[in-house]
Amino acid sequence: MALQDVDLSADPGMVTGLIGPNGAGKTTLFNVITGLQDPTSGRVLIDGEDVSGRKAHQRARLGLARTFQRLEVFGSLTARENVLVAAEIRRRWSKDGSNPKEVTEAILERVGITGAANERVDAMPTGLARLVELARALAANPRLLLLDEPGSGLDTQETEAFGDLLLELAQEGLAILLVEHDVELVMR
């Protein structure tokens, strides 16, 4: 059993870190929260609402977004196209009237990758590709962002910049749940 007696909350404006050895169930927890895996027992609550029976896309519409331990990007697309895909999906179910192209440009600038916006992601270094994955998650306009080992493959400078960005996002009111082996990144 990977998870047992888990009681966890992620508050707006906070970065909550989960640290544990490989195989401890951290990624499994993210999969259960996001609806990619069903729990054998228990419930998943979002803002007090039981979402245990909802599919992943339904939970995403409630404000969940995530990145993955292994990069999950469209390698044959540019950074801009990766983010635009997510912004278009958001437009289809959101009622906020957002313009996907405007959302995309704002997010590319926000995460600092405007200069690489027209590069194919599979030609990017890992640190830059991680920012593309984060930007794509942010295009969904989440209330809760789940990041699974976002520091993996980043050098010291990239890790520091990534940590600064996460703190800024939290200060803007985003709830962030972070699974990470890099204790320094978590402790920021």
Backbone as CSV, one residue per row, in Angstrom:
resi,resn,N_x,N_y,N_z,CA_x,CA_y,CA_z,C_x,C_y,C_z
1,MET,0.858,-1.176,0.000,0.000,0.000,0.000,0.902,1.236,0.000
2,ALA,0.776,2.054,-1.031,1.636,3.222,-1.175,1.221,4.366,-0.258
3,LEU,-0.061,4.534,-0.021,-0.557,5.644,0.787,-1.458,5.112,1.886
4,GLN,-1.299,5.680,3.066,-2.169,5.294,4.171,-2.306,6.475,5.122
5,ASP,-3.530,6.788,5.488,-3.825,7.855,6.450,-3.213,9.201,6.055
6,VAL,-3.367,9.582,4.796,-2.854,10.864,4.324,-3.900,11.935,4.591
7,ASP,-3.494,13.001,5.246,-4.346,14.160,5.492,-3.492,15.377,5.166
8,LEU,-3.806,16.039,4.088,-2.950,17.086,3.575,-3.791,18.237,3.062
9,SER,-3.350,19.453,3.324,-4.003,20.606,2.711,-2.940,21.520,2.128
10,ALA,-3.319,22.190,1.055,-2.455,23.166,0.404,-3.223,24.478,0.385
11,ASP,-2.660,25.475,1.022,-3.356,26.748,1.178,-2.910,27.772,0.138
12,PRO,-3.830,28.631,-0.297,-3.466,29.696,-1.229,-2.339,30.547,-0.649
13,GLY,-1.402,30.900,-1.509,-0.290,31.729,-1.078,0.840,30.974,-0.411
14,MET,0.755,29.661,-0.411,1.770,28.846,0.266,2.359,27.820,-0.696
15,VAL,3.644,27.525,-0.488,4.287,26.400,-1.148,4.429,25.326,-0.081
16,THR,3.770,24.194,-0.284,3.826,23.078,0.653,4.690,21.996,0.034
17,GLY,5.756,21.621,0.729,6.690,20.639,0.197,6.502,19.267,0.797
18,LEU,6.615,18.248,-0.040,6.599,16.851,0.387,7.960,16.259,0.060
19,ILE,8.588,15.709,1.075,9.898,15.104,0.893,9.804,13.659,1.346
20,GLY,10.414,12.763,0.600,10.428,11.359,0.987,11.265,10.558,0.023
21,PRO,11.643,9.357,0.424,12.478,8.519,-0.442,11.694,8.001,-1.642
22,ASN,12.430,7.520,-2.635,11.784,6.894,-3.790,10.885,5.771,-3.305
23,GLY,9.709,5.670,-3.908,8.782,4.605,-3.557,7.903,4.901,-2.360
24,ALA,8.010,6.108,-1.810,7.220,6.457,-0.623,5.764,6.789,-0.959
25,GLY,5.462,7.007,-2.233,4.080,7.275,-2.628,3.783,8.716,-2.989
26,LYS,4.812,9.536,-3.150,4.588,10.950,-3.443,3.895,11.148,-4.800
27,THR,4.402,10.499,-5.829,3.785,10.613,-7.148,2.417,9.945,-7.152
28,THR,2.285,8.843,-6.438,0.978,8.186,-6.316,-0.029,9.145,-5.694
29,LEU,0.397,9.890,-4.679,-0.486,10.875,-4.051,-0.945,11.907,-5.078
30,PHE,-0.025,12.423,-5.882,-0.398,13.381,-6.923,-1.378,12.754,-7.910
31,ASN,-1.142,11.505,-8.275,-2.040,10.827,-9.211,-3.440,10.672,-8.628
32,VAL,-3.523,10.406,-7.333,-4.829,10.286,-6.670,-5.510,11.656,-6.595
33,ILE,-4.762,12.682,-6.226,-5.334,14.028,-6.122,-5.894,14.486,-7.469
34,THR,-5.145,14.241,-8.535,-5.547,14.741,-9.853,-6.513,13.826,-10.595
35,GLY,-6.775,12.646,-10.051,-7.736,11.746,-10.677,-7.146,10.800,-11.700
36,LEU,-5.828,10.720,-11.773,-5.197,9.775,-12.690,-5.177,8.365,-12.111
37,GLN,-5.385,8.276,-10.813,-5.413,6.985,-10.128,-6.506,7.045,-9.068
38,ASP,-7.286,5.984,-8.960,-8.350,5.931,-7.959,-7.805,5.414,-6.638
39,PRO,-8.193,6.035,-5.529,-7.781,5.504,-4.227,-8.578,4.235,-3.909
40,THR,-7.978,3.353,-3.129,-8.714,2.151,-2.718,-9.689,2.480,-1.602
41,SER,-9.417,3.551,-0.882,-10.336,4.031,0.152,-10.049,5.507,0.383
42,GLY,-10.927,6.147,1.115,-10.733,7.557,1.430,-11.343,8.471,0.386
43,ARG,-11.096,9.765,0.565,-11.693,10.777,-0.301,-10.668,11.839,-0.657
44,VAL,-10.931,12.501,-1.758,-10.166,13.673,-2.160,-11.134,14.844,-2.121
45,LEU,-10.797,15.858,-1.327,-11.645,17.042,-1.198,-10.938,18.244,-1.800
46,ILE,-11.677,19.016,-2.562,-11.184,20.288,-3.071,-12.150,21.350,-2.593
47,ASP,-11.639,22.265,-1.784,-12.480,23.291,-1.154,-13.675,22.669,-0.445
48,GLY,-13.442,21.542,0.218,-14.477,20.871,0.984,-15.408,20.000,0.172
49,GLU,-15.262,20.011,-1.146,-16.124,19.212,-2.026,-15.436,17.887,-2.359
50,ASP,-16.153,16.791,-2.174,-15.619,15.468,-2.483,-15.579,15.285,-3.998
51,VAL,-14.366,15.132,-4.536,-14.199,14.963,-5.980,-13.684,13.564,-6.319
52,SER,-13.763,12.671,-5.365,-13.193,11.332,-5.534,-13.713,10.607,-6.763
53,GLY,-14.960,10.807,-7.129,-15.534,10.114,-8.277,-15.344,10.836,-9.598
54,ARG,-14.683,11.974,-9.584,-14.533,12.759,-10.815,-13.274,12.364,-11.583
55,LYS,-13.363,12.489,-12.889,-12.235,12.204,-13.778,-11.212,13.335,-13.705
56,ALA,-10.023,13.064,-14.217,-8.928,14.033,-14.174,-9.304,15.357,-14.837
57,HIS,-9.947,15.314,-16.002,-10.286,16.566,-16.690,-11.320,17.371,-15.904
58,GLN,-12.189,16.690,-15.167,-13.173,17.402,-14.348,-12.491,18.080,-13.162
59,ARG,-11.504,17.422,-12.598,-10.752,18.029,-11.493,-9.926,19.213,-11.995
60,ALA,-9.390,19.088,-13.194,-8.627,20.196,-13.770,-9.505,21.435,-13.905
61,ARG,-10.749,21.234,-14.273,-11.668,22.364,-14.413,-11.983,23.022,-13.076
62,LEU,-11.751,22.302,-11.985,-11.947,22.877,-10.649,-10.732,23.683,-10.198
63,GLY,-9.685,23.680,-11.006,-8.520,24.494,-10.687,-7.265,23.725,-10.343
64,LEU,-7.162,22.472,-10.752,-5.943,21.691,-10.530,-5.099,21.683,-11.795
65,ALA,-3.799,21.834,-11.623,-2.853,21.660,-12.730,-1.606,21.022,-12.148
66,ARG,-0.860,20.322,-12.998,0.332,19.658,-12.474,1.416,19.551,-13.526
67,THR,2.618,19.323,-13.022,3.732,18.912,-13.857,4.116,17.510,-13.391
68,PHE,4.962,16.857,-14.169,5.266,15.458,-13.913,6.745,15.247,-13.610
69,GLN,7.024,14.110,-12.984,8.393,13.761,-12.639,9.237,13.664,-13.913
70,ARG,8.721,12.971,-14.905,9.344,12.948,-16.222,8.661,14.027,-17.044
71,LEU,9.438,14.822,-17.733,8.868,15.912,-18.524,7.749,15.417,-19.429
72,GLU,6.635,16.097,-19.382,5.491,15.786,-20.237,5.175,17.033,-21.056
73,VAL,5.897,17.168,-22.155,5.687,18.289,-23.070,5.540,17.726,-24.483
74,PHE,5.046,18.542,-25.374,4.976,18.162,-26.782,6.307,18.561,-27.417
75,GLY,7.223,17.617,-27.506,8.580,17.903,-27.953,8.673,18.469,-29.350
76,SER,7.792,18.063,-30.237,7.852,18.529,-31.624,7.222,19.910,-31.808
77,LEU,6.643,20.454,-30.744,6.060,21.795,-30.800,7.008,22.798,-30.157
78,THR,6.801,24.064,-30.470,7.584,25.121,-29.831,7.053,25.371,-28.419
79,ALA,7.807,26.141,-27.664,7.348,26.522,-26.322,6.009,27.244,-26.422
80,ARG,5.912,28.178,-27.353,4.673,28.950,-27.526,3.502,28.019,-27.851
81,GLU,3.717,27.074,-28.749,2.647,26.154,-29.139,2.219,25.264,-27.972
82,ASN,3.173,24.836,-27.148,2.838,24.030,-25.971,1.898,24.782,-25.044
83,VAL,2.211,26.037,-24.785,1.387,26.838,-23.880,0.049,27.168,-24.533
84,LEU,0.067,27.450,-25.822,-1.164,27.782,-26.543,-2.156,26.615,-26.530
85,VAL,-1.664,25.393,-26.627,-2.549,24.222,-26.553,-3.340,24.255,-25.244
86,ALA,-2.648,24.484,-24.143,-3.321,24.527,-22.837,-4.266,25.717,-22.736
87,ALA,-3.852,26.864,-23.272,-4.708,28.056,-23.225,-5.976,27.855,-24.054
88,GLU,-5.869,27.142,-25.167,-7.048,26.839,-25.999,-8.003,25.897,-25.270
89,ILE,-7.456,24.894,-24.612,-8.299,23.969,-23.845,-9.033,24.730,-22.750
90,ARG,-8.310,25.607,-22.068,-8.934,26.422,-21.016,-10.084,27.260,-21.575
91,ARG,-9.866,27.857,-22.744,-10.893,28.709,-23.354,-12.177,27.922,-23.601
92,ARG,-12.038,26.659,-23.942,-13.207,25.844,-24.276,-14.109,25.582,-23.085
93,TRP,-13.560,25.502,-21.874,-14.410,25.206,-20.714,-14.529,26.361,-19.738
94,SER,-13.692,27.354,-19.868,-13.719,28.480,-18.937,-14.722,29.528,-19.409
95,LYS,-15.251,30.239,-18.456,-16.198,31.306,-18.786,-15.572,32.683,-18.589
96,ASP,-14.225,32.727,-18.475,-13.583,34.004,-18.187,-13.314,34.850,-19.435
97,GLY,-13.635,34.322,-20.623,-13.480,35.098,-21.850,-12.042,35.368,-22.240
98,SER,-11.118,34.590,-21.717,-9.706,34.829,-21.994,-9.363,34.542,-23.455
99,ASN,-8.437,35.320,-23.979,-7.935,35.145,-25.332,-6.699,34.247,-25.245
100,PRO,-6.735,33.051,-25.848,-5.623,32.110,-25.709,-4.263,32.670,-26.129
101,LYS,-4.231,33.458,-27.186,-2.950,34.018,-27.626,-2.419,35.027,-26.616
102,GLU,-3.298,35.841,-26.067,-2.875,36.806,-25.050,-2.427,36.098,-23.777
103,VAL,-3.174,35.074,-23.370,-2.804,34.286,-22.193,-1.426,33.668,-22.400
104,THR,-1.215,33.093,-23.577,0.060,32.448,-23.892,1.215,33.429,-23.785
105,GLU,1.079,34.589,-24.397,2.168,35.569,-24.375,2.445,36.058,-22.955
106,ALA,1.394,36.281,-22.186,1.572,36.742,-20.803,2.298,35.692,-19.962
107,ILE,1.951,34.434,-20.155,2.586,33.372,-19.365,4.029,33.159,-19.804
108,LEU,4.294,33.191,-21.094,5.676,33.063,-21.565,6.551,34.142,-20.937
109,GLU,6.021,35.354,-20.887,6.764,36.448,-20.263,6.892,36.227,-18.761
110,ARG,5.833,35.785,-18.133,5.809,35.580,-16.675,6.866,34.591,-16.217
111,VAL,7.037,33.506,-16.974,8.024,32.503,-16.569,9.400,32.762,-17.187
112,GLY,9.509,33.822,-17.986,10.812,34.236,-18.497,11.329,33.449,-19.685
113,ILE,10.425,32.957,-20.526,10.883,32.171,-21.677,10.447,32.767,-23.015
114,THR,10.141,34.045,-23.032,9.730,34.695,-24.277,10.807,34.554,-25.348
115,GLY,12.060,34.674,-24.955,13.163,34.570,-25.915,13.288,33.207,-26.563
116,ALA,12.746,32.188,-25.936,12.812,30.821,-26.468,11.451,30.344,-26.969
117,ALA,10.508,31.252,-27.094,9.123,30.876,-27.408,8.977,30.127,-28.724
118,ASN,9.847,30.393,-29.684,9.718,29.754,-30.994,10.647,28.561,-31.186
119,GLU,11.289,28.128,-30.109,12.157,26.948,-30.173,11.348,25.685,-29.916
120,ARG,11.695,24.631,-30.645,11.087,23.329,-30.369,11.552,22.859,-28.997
121,VAL,10.636,22.309,-28.242,10.950,21.915,-26.869,11.943,20.760,-26.829
122,ASP,11.887,19.850,-27.799,12.824,18.727,-27.771,14.266,19.142,-28.060
123,ALA,14.484,20.393,-28.472,15.831,20.906,-28.701,16.320,21.764,-27.531
124,MET,15.503,21.906,-26.508,15.838,22.758,-25.363,16.588,21.982,-24.289
125,PRO,17.417,22.701,-23.514,17.983,22.065,-22.324,16.866,21.777,-21.314
126,THR,17.117,20.844,-20.420,16.097,20.400,-19.466,15.502,21.550,-18.666
127,GLY,16.337,22.458,-18.183,15.836,23.559,-17.361,14.805,24.402,-18.086
128,LEU,15.063,24.685,-19.341,14.129,25.480,-20.135,12.853,24.689,-20.426
129,ALA,13.006,23.405,-20.720,11.833,22.560,-20.976,10.957,22.452,-19.729
130,ARG,11.565,22.437,-18.541,10.785,22.417,-17.293,9.953,23.688,-17.171
131,LEU,10.518,24.814,-17.583,9.760,26.068,-17.544,8.599,26.043,-18.536
132,VAL,8.791,25.392,-19.676,7.695,25.249,-20.642,6.578,24.424,-20.019
133,GLU,6.937,23.333,-19.345,5.918,22.496,-18.705,5.171,23.286,-17.628
134,LEU,5.908,24.086,-16.856,5.273,24.932,-15.845,4.354,25.954,-16.511
135,ALA,4.824,26.585,-17.571,4.011,27.585,-18.276,2.727,26.962,-18.800
136,ARG,2.834,25.760,-19.327,1.637,25.076,-19.834,0.652,24.805,-18.704
137,ALA,1.156,24.406,-17.544,0.272,24.183,-16.391,-0.388,25.490,-15.960
138,LEU,0.365,26.580,-15.974,-0.181,27.876,-15.568,-1.239,28.387,-16.545
139,ALA,-1.178,27.947,-17.798,-2.174,28.375,-18.792,-3.576,27.919,-18.421
140,ALA,-3.679,26.916,-17.568,-4.992,26.444,-17.111,-5.567,27.339,-16.017
141,ASN,-4.799,28.343,-15.594,-5.216,29.254,-14.529,-5.603,28.488,-13.256
142,PRO,-4.672,27.667,-12.751,-5.013,26.824,-11.599,-5.098,27.604,-10.297
143,ARG,-5.815,26.999,-9.350,-5.808,27.487,-7.972,-4.822,26.665,-7.160
144,LEU,-4.634,25.403,-7.588,-3.678,24.498,-6.950,-2.774,23.929,-8.028
145,LEU,-1.476,24.125,-7.843,-0.475,23.641,-8.779,0.336,22.551,-8.097
146,LEU,0.360,21.368,-8.692,1.115,20.240,-8.162,2.357,20.051,-9.026
147,LEU,3.518,20.105,-8.398,4.784,20.003,-9.115,5.530,18.768,-8.632
148,ASP,5.771,17.830,-9.532,6.425,16.569,-9.189,7.886,16.609,-9.643
149,GLU,8.782,16.789,-8.687,10.227,16.851,-8.937,10.592,17.904,-9.988
150,PRO,10.159,19.149,-9.818,10.453,20.156,-10.836,11.928,20.536,-10.910
151,GLY,12.694,20.246,-9.867,14.114,20.578,-9.873,14.979,19.533,-10.543
152,SER,14.385,18.427,-10.952,15.136,17.345,-11.580,15.760,17.822,-12.888
153,GLY,17.068,17.667,-12.999,17.771,18.053,-14.213,18.164,19.516,-14.273
154,LEU,17.878,20.279,-13.217,18.233,21.697,-13.204,19.584,21.894,-12.530
155,ASP,20.361,22.849,-13.030,21.603,23.185,-12.349,21.291,24.137,-11.192
156,THR,22.302,24.514,-10.441,22.097,25.329,-9.240,21.429,26.661,-9.557
157,GLN,21.890,27.327,-10.598,21.320,28.628,-10.970,19.870,28.480,-11.419
158,GLU,19.584,27.455,-12.217,18.215,27.226,-12.677,17.293,26.887,-11.507
159,THR,17.803,26.098,-10.564,17.010,25.729,-9.390,16.670,26.960,-8.567
160,GLU,17.640,27.841,-8.403,17.406,29.068,-7.638,16.368,29.955,-8.323
161,ALA,16.485,30.118,-9.635,15.522,30.935,-10.382,14.132,30.307,-10.340
162,PHE,14.074,28.979,-10.443,12.794,28.274,-10.385,12.152,28.480,-9.018
163,GLY,12.949,28.370,-7.965,12.437,28.589,-6.612,11.903,30.000,-6.425
164,ASP,12.616,30.986,-6.972,12.149,32.377,-6.898,10.796,32.529,-7.590
165,LEU,10.664,31.913,-8.755,9.407,31.990,-9.500,8.265,31.355,-8.708
166,LEU,8.517,30.210,-8.084,7.472,29.558,-7.282,7.034,30.446,-6.125
167,LEU,7.988,31.089,-5.470,7.635,31.991,-4.367,6.792,33.163,-4.866
168,GLU,7.134,33.705,-6.031,6.346,34.800,-6.605,4.922,34.344,-6.917
169,LEU,4.795,33.153,-7.496,3.468,32.625,-7.822,2.641,32.420,-6.556
170,ALA,3.282,31.930,-5.512,2.578,31.741,-4.238,2.158,33.090,-3.662
171,GLN,3.029,34.081,-3.751,2.693,35.409,-3.233,1.503,36.014,-3.974
172,GLU,1.275,35.561,-5.200,0.122,36.025,-5.977,-1.146,35.244,-5.639
173,GLY,-1.044,34.297,-4.696,-2.227,33.587,-4.219,-2.378,32.153,-4.674
174,LEU,-1.427,31.658,-5.445,-1.506,30.278,-5.916,-1.109,29.320,-4.793
175,ALA,-1.849,28.236,-4.648,-1.471,27.157,-3.729,-0.581,26.199,-4.513
176,ILE,0.580,25.888,-3.961,1.533,25.021,-4.652,1.884,23.852,-3.757
177,LEU,1.748,22.665,-4.301,2.142,21.436,-3.623,3.322,20.877,-4.403
178,LEU,4.435,20.701,-3.718,5.705,20.406,-4.362,6.289,19.112,-3.825
179,VAL,6.581,18.166,-4.704,7.320,16.954,-4.365,8.721,17.153,-4.914
180,GLU,9.718,16.991,-4.069,11.072,17.312,-4.508,12.106,16.572,-3.671
181,HIS,13.183,16.128,-4.327,14.321,15.551,-3.612,15.286,16.641,-3.156
182,ASP,15.291,17.774,-3.868,16.194,18.874,-3.547,15.636,19.632,-2.341
183,VAL,16.169,19.310,-1.178,15.666,19.883,0.072,15.802,21.402,0.069
184,GLU,16.875,21.923,-0.535,17.062,23.378,-0.571,15.928,24.066,-1.327
185,LEU,15.484,23.475,-2.424,14.371,24.053,-3.181,13.101,24.047,-2.343
186,VAL,12.855,22.966,-1.638,11.656,22.860,-0.798,11.712,23.860,0.349
187,MET,12.867,24.052,0.934,12.994,24.896,2.126,12.969,26.387,1.816
188,ARG,13.006,26.761,0.566,12.977,28.187,0.213,11.649,28.730,0.601
